[in-house]
Amino acid sequence: MKDKKSFIKHFLIVLVLFLCSCGWSGRERVIEKGESFCDLSDLSASQEGSCIHLRWGCEGGDKRGFRIERIPAVENPYLKKVEFTTENTDYSDCDVMPGITYQYSISLEGKSTDGISVLTEVRPIKDFEVLVMTPLASFERVEFKLVYSPSVENPYDTDSLEITSEVITPEGRIEKIYGFYMKDYEIQQSESGKEVIILKEPSLRVRYLFRSSGKYIVKFTIKENGGSFSSGYYVYDVKSDKMGFDYVRVSSKNPLYFESGEGKWFFPVGFNIGWARNNGLFEFRHYIDRMSEVDANLFRMWMIKWSNAIEWTEGNGNGDYKGLMRYAQDNSARIDEILDYAEEKGIRLILTFGSYLEFTEGGSWNEGAWSENPYNFRNGGPCNEPLEFFTKEEAKRIYKNRLRYIVARWGYSPSIFAYEFFNETNAPFEWVSEMSSYLKKIDGNKHMVSTTYGDDRIFSLKNIDFTMAHLYGNPPDLIKNYPHRVNEITSQFVARYNKPFLLAEFGLDWSRSDVEYDREGKGINFHNGIFASISSGGSGAAMLWWWDDYIDALNLYWVLKPVKKIINKIGDFSALKPLPRERISSSSDRLNIYGIASQKSLLLWIQNIDYSWYNEYNKIEYEPVDSDVHISGLEMNCNATVEYIDTISEEILSSEKRIISDSLTLFIKKLVRDITVVINCE
């Protein structure tokens, strides 16, 4: 054994000495004294297929160890400088992106060629032209038109025709965007004010929102009947630096509230605009204009068979319906324009995909429509009964196809505050889990998702971003102390799920408009519902349902005007949370008092209980309230400014400096209606 080890040792020594005598150092070839290298010249390039072929000259001397450097002309972290080595005077580079310019140079021990720029050609299997239909600007929608006529039987079915684009952002992030088939359109208004939609030629489109300046690299791909072909890569230089509309998310600072893309607090204020009548788009524009005048920023819109649905049975409802997976282009055109106009006015919307009536018959207004539903087997659908819509794989496949179309056509838009699967539908947990996961997967902009109704399992899903509920009186048992019920339901949802909560519908009576109880347009319950929701920890103002025959007919937009100004007085929302009711007390039992607080800010809403729709409707007189209001368990401990604000006029009634510790006492005199108290640490 000893002799064997000695032999191995001597062999290794001899091997090392031999290698060193040959000029090998373990890393690179040793250059002998007097050794010369060839002179480089005549670098040329050509493209064949998807490869760049390089050739160069090398006269005299050693011709080994050429170093090739490739630098993309586009500045993008995704495209990096690359180096290759070769022993030959030619090289084929097949790892290039079509449509990108590359700079090549060759070097050999300090000598180098002049650089050569090569624009790689775009060579798809089938040629199609890509047109840019809109200006290139940050925070503006860009729309690409793919000039190609598909030969499939149903261009809406993504199993037959799929349009995608790969976007490489200036930051080097890769995003997958879906395209869609549409018909061009023109929307006119008749002399009587009615909407007239004229559908034109079909085309393939891709929509995207540039969110920063810089060079974007984009490739388009069409898959048709099993075949696939690509446009190659295009470079679009976006120079605008303006900050525009951005997507709203659940706040990273406070899970009970929302924020916009730049991290600013976004507090929703608005009401429902479920649909429009004969005036269509122009009616929506009217509502949006009026909302904009009072600084409202959110409405909720249904996609329902009589307004804005895209999939329904032919011959039923209002729309160019053709059955399953053939989407109504007239209603789609209207949604295009609603989103554009809402963005122009600084307003967002909750896009509600459907409602309970699609799975029911009869109803108080005979609204049940299962017999007309295209998923019903009697209309050629896959479902024998409504429940099978949520369980049959074919029904789910068809619904996912619709979601793909919605995301492809409108998913670019920051005007969409959130998607809502259903209005007042008890969808099974498994279905909501599957569809919310799918929706998040295909929507690269990750719009928020919610639904009504939901239970503990549904509202605890990670892909359900916020919770929602509706509140109505049930005649003859109407709600007299409405703010108390708003506080109860808001507090329960916030405490139970620790997510943002929206009271997405409310009204005095589910069966009749609030106008029946407020002919004079005092708007008392509209007002009280909003301020009760804000002060109870709602992530936005409660949203009244009766928009057309009440808010608009009686011009009650003014109720919304003070809300944003008052809520924006809160200096810090990052740690806001509801004040537990046991920490609030008063010397009078005729007050509703609710509040939200952090270590730096406090908002209280103090309301005379008798200032109610009920007393106004029944012409019951009542007395002003004098009371001490005591708040305990505060965490502020600071010198603060205290402002008493009129919730209708926005007027600051009084202001004072106070030292705030763990408790606070306020003295309220002759309160007829309500008042908001805002306290901010200095």
Secondary structure in CASP SS format (residue, H / E / C, confidence):
PFRMAT SS
TARGET T0000
AUTHOR 0000-0000-0000
METHOD secondary structure of the structure
MODEL  1
M C 1.00
K H 1.00
D H 1.00
K H 1.00
K H 1.00
S H 1.00
F H 1.00
I H 1.00
K H 1.00
H H 1.00
F H 1.00
L H 1.00
I H 1.00
V H 1.00
L H 1.00
V H 1.00
L H 1.00
F H 1.00
L H 1.00
C H 1.00
S H 1.00
C C 1.00
G C 1.00
W E 1.00
S C 1.00
G C 1.00
R C 1.00
E C 1.00
R E 1.00
V C 1.00
I C 1.00
E C 1.00
K C 1.00
G C 1.00
E C 1.00
S C 1.00
F E 1.00
C C 1.00
D E 1.00
L E 1.00
S E 1.00
D E 1.00
L E 1.00
S E 1.00
A E 1.00
S E 1.00
Q E 1.00
E E 1.00
G C 1.00
S C 1.00
C E 1.00
I E 1.00
H E 1.00
L E 1.00
R E 1.00
W E 1.00
G E 1.00
C E 1.00
E E 1.00
G C 1.00
G C 1.00
D E 1.00
K C 1.00
R C 1.00
G C 1.00
F E 1.00
R E 1.00
I E 1.00
E E 1.00
R E 1.00
I E 1.00
P E 1.00
A C 1.00
V C 1.00
E C 1.00
N E 1.00
P C 1.00
Y C 1.00
L E 1.00
K C 1.00
K C 1.00
V E 1.00
E E 1.00
F E 1.00
T E 1.00
T E 1.00
E C 1.00
N C 1.00
T C 1.00
D E 1.00
Y E 1.00
S E 1.00
D E 1.00
C C 1.00
D C 1.00
V C 1.00
M C 1.00
P C 1.00
G C 1.00
I C 1.00
T E 1.00
Y E 1.00
Q E 1.00
Y E 1.00
S E 1.00
I E 1.00
S E 1.00
L E 1.00
E C 1.00
G C 1.00
K E 1.00
S E 1.00
T C 1.00
D C 1.00
G C 1.00
I E 1.00
S E 1.00
V E 1.00
L E 1.00
T C 1.00
E C 1.00
V C 1.00
R C 1.00
P C 1.00
I C 1.00
K C 1.00
D C 1.00
F C 1.00
E E 1.00
V E 1.00
L E 1.00
V E 1.00
M C 1.00
T C 1.00
P C 1.00
L C 1.00
A C 1.00
S C 1.00
F C 1.00
E C 1.00
R E 1.00
V E 1.00
E E 1.00
F E 1.00
K E 1.00
L E 1.00
V E 1.00
Y C 1.00
S C 1.00
P C 1.00
S C 1.00
V C 1.00
E C 1.00
N C 1.00
P C 1.00
Y C 1.00
D C 1.00
T C 1.00
D C 1.00
S C 1.00
L E 1.00
E E 1.00
I E 1.00
T E 1.00
S E 1.00
E E 1.00
V E 1.00
I E 1.00
T C 1.00
P C 1.00
E C 1.00
G C 1.00
R C 1.00
I E 1.00
E E 1.00
K E 1.00
I E 1.00
Y E 1.00
G E 1.00
F E 1.00
Y E 1.00
M E 1.00
K E 1.00
D E 1.00
Y E 1.00
E E 1.00
I E 1.00
Q E 1.00
Q E 1.00
S C 1.00
E C 1.00
S C 1.00
G C 1.00
K C 1.00
E E 1.00
V E 1.00
I E 1.00
I E 1.00
L E 1.00
K E 1.00
E E 1.00
P E 1.00
S E 1.00
L E 1.00
R E 1.00
V E 1.00
R E 1.00
Y E 1.00
L E 1.00
F C 1.00
R C 1.00
S C 1.00
S C 1.00
G E 1.00
K E 1.00
Y E 1.00
I E 1.00
V E 1.00
K E 1.00
F E 1.00
T E 1.00
I E 1.00
K E 1.00
E E 1.00
N C 1.00
G C 1.00
G E 1.00
S E 1.00
F E 1.00
S E 1.00
S E 1.00
G E 1.00
Y E 1.00
Y E 1.00
V E 1.00
Y E 1.00
D E 1.00
V E 1.00
K C 1.00
S C 1.00
D C 1.00
K C 1.00
M C 1.00
G C 1.00
F C 1.00
D C 1.00
Y C 1.00
V E 1.00
R E 1.00
V E 1.00
S C 1.00
S C 1.00
K C 1.00
N C 1.00
P C 1.00
L C 1.00
Y C 1.00
F E 1.00
E E 1.00
S E 1.00
G C 1.00
E C 1.00
G C 1.00
K C 1.00
W E 1.00
F E 1.00
F C 1.00
P C 1.00
V C 1.00
G E 1.00
F E 1.00
N E 1.00
I C 1.00
G C 1.00
W C 1.00
A C 1.00
R C 1.00
N C 1.00
N C 1.00
G H 1.00
L H 1.00
F H 1.00
E H 1.00
F H 1.00
R H 1.00
H H 1.00
Y H 1.00
I H 1.00
D H 1.00
R H 1.00
M H 1.00
S H 1.00
E H 1.00
V C 1.00
D C 1.00
A C 1.00
N C 1.00
L E 1.00
F E 1.00
R E 1.00
M E 1.00
W E 1.00
M C 1.00
I E 1.00
K C 1.00
W C 1.00
S E 1.00
N E 1.00
A C 1.00
I C 1.00
E C 1.00
W C 1.00
T C 1.00
E C 1.00
G C 1.00
N C 1.00
G C 1.00
N C 1.00
G C 1.00
D C 1.00
Y C 1.00
K C 1.00
G C 1.00
L C 1.00
M C 1.00
R C 1.00
Y C 1.00
A C 1.00
Q H 1.00
D H 1.00
N H 1.00
S H 1.00
A H 1.00
R H 1.00
I H 1.00
D H 1.00
E H 1.00
I H 1.00
L H 1.00
D H 1.00
Y H 1.00
A H 1.00
E H 1.00
E H 1.00
K C 1.00
G C 1.00
I C 1.00
R E 1.00
L E 1.00
I E 1.00
L E 1.00
T E 1.00
F C 1.00
G C 1.00
S E 1.00
Y H 1.00
L H 1.00
E H 1.00
F H 1.00
T C 1.00
E C 1.00
G C 1.00
G C 1.00
S C 1.00
W C 1.00
N C 1.00
E C 1.00
G C 1.00
A C 1.00
W H 1.00
S H 1.00
E H 1.00
N C 1.00
P C 1.00
Y C 1.00
N E 1.00
F H 1.00
R H 1.00
N H 1.00
G C 1.00
G C 1.00
P C 1.00
C E 1.00
N C 1.00
E C 1.00
P C 1.00
L C 1.00
E H 1.00
F H 1.00
F H 1.00
T H 1.00
K C 1.00
E H 1.00
E H 1.00
A H 1.00
K H 1.00
R H 1.00
I H 1.00
Y H 1.00
K H 1.00
N H 1.00
R H 1.00
L H 1.00
R H 1.00
Y H 1.00
I H 1.00
V H 1.00
A H 1.00
R H 1.00
W H 1.00
G C 1.00
Y C 1.00
S C 1.00
P C 1.00
S C 1.00
I E 1.00
F E 1.00
A E 1.00
Y E 1.00
E E 1.00
F C 1.00
F C 1.00
N E 1.00
E C 1.00
T C 1.00
N C 1.00
A C 1.00
P C 1.00
F H 1.00
E H 1.00
W H 1.00
V H 1.00
S H 1.00
E H 1.00
M H 1.00
S H 1.00
S H 1.00
Y H 1.00
L H 1.00
K H 1.00
K H 1.00
I H 1.00
D C 1.00
G C 1.00
N C 1.00
K C 1.00
H C 1.00
M E 1.00
V E 1.00
S E 1.00
T C 1.00
T C 1.00
Y C 1.00
G C 1.00
D C 1.00
D H 1.00
R H 1.00
I H 1.00
F H 1.00
S C 1.00
L C 1.00
K C 1.00
N C 1.00
I C 1.00
D C 1.00
F C 1.00
T E 1.00
M E 1.00
A E 1.00
H E 1.00
L E 1.00
Y E 1.00
G C 1.00
N E 1.00
P C 1.00
P C 1.00
D E 1.00
L C 1.00
I C 1.00
K C 1.00
N C 1.00
Y H 1.00
P H 1.00
H H 1.00
R H 1.00
V H 1.00
N H 1.00
E H 1.00
I H 1.00
T H 1.00
S H 1.00
Q H 1.00
F H 1.00
V H 1.00
A H 1.00
R H 1.00
Y H 1.00
N C 1.00
K C 1.00
P C 1.00
F E 1.00
L E 1.00
L E 1.00
A E 1.00
E E 1.00
F E 1.00
G E 1.00
L C 1.00
D C 1.00
W C 1.00
S C 1.00
R C 1.00
S C 1.00
D H 1.00
V H 1.00
E H 1.00
Y H 1.00
D C 1.00
R C 1.00
E C 1.00
G C 1.00
K C 1.00
G C 1.00
I H 1.00
N H 1.00
F H 1.00
H H 1.00
N H 1.00
G H 1.00
I H 1.00
F H 1.00
A H 1.00
S H 1.00
I H 1.00
S H 1.00
S C 1.00
G C 1.00
G C 1.00
S C 1.00
G C 1.00
A C 1.00
A C 1.00
M C 1.00
L E 1.00
W C 1.00
W C 1.00
W H 1.00
D H 1.00
D H 1.00
Y H 1.00
I H 1.00
D H 1.00
A C 1.00
L C 1.00
N C 1.00
L C 1.00
Y H 1.00
W H 1.00
V H 1.00
L H 1.00
K H 1.00
P H 1.00
V H 1.00
K H 1.00
K H 1.00
I H 1.00
I H 1.00
N C 1.00
K C 1.00
I C 1.00
G C 1.00
D C 1.00
F C 1.00
S C 1.00
A C 1.00
L C 1.00
K E 1.00
P E 1.00
L C 1.00
P C 1.00
R H 1.00
E H 1.00
R H 1.00
I E 1.00
S E 1.00
S E 1.00
S C 1.00
S C 1.00
D C 1.00
R C 1.00
L E 1.00
N E 1.00
I E 1.00
Y E 1.00
G E 1.00
I E 1.00
A E 1.00
S C 1.00
Q C 1.00
K C 1.00
S E 1.00
L E 1.00
L E 1.00
L E 1.00
W E 1.00
I E 1.00
Q E 1.00
N E 1.00
I C 1.00
D C 1.00
Y C 1.00
S C 1.00
W H 1.00
Y H 1.00
N H 1.00
E H 1.00
Y H 1.00
N C 1.00
K C 1.00
I C 1.00
E C 1.00
Y C 1.00
E C 1.00
P C 1.00
V E 1.00
D E 1.00
S E 1.00
D E 1.00
V E 1.00
H E 1.00
I E 1.00
S E 1.00
G C 1.00
L C 1.00
E C 1.00
M C 1.00
N C 1.00
C E 1.00
N E 1.00
A E 1.00
T E 1.00
V E 1.00
E E 1.00
Y E 1.00
I E 1.00
D C 1.00
T C 1.00
I C 1.00
S C 1.00
E C 1.00
E C 1.00
I E 1.00
L E 1.00
S E 1.00
S E 1.00
E E 1.00
K E 1.00
R E 1.00
I E 1.00
I E 1.00
S C 1.00
D C 1.00
S E 1.00
L E 1.00
T E 1.00
L E 1.00
F E 1.00
I E 1.00
K E 1.00
K E 1.00
L E 1.00
V C 1.00
R C 1.00
D E 1.00
I E 1.00
T E 1.00
V E 1.00
V E 1.00
I E 1.00
N E 1.00
C E 1.00
E C 1.00
END
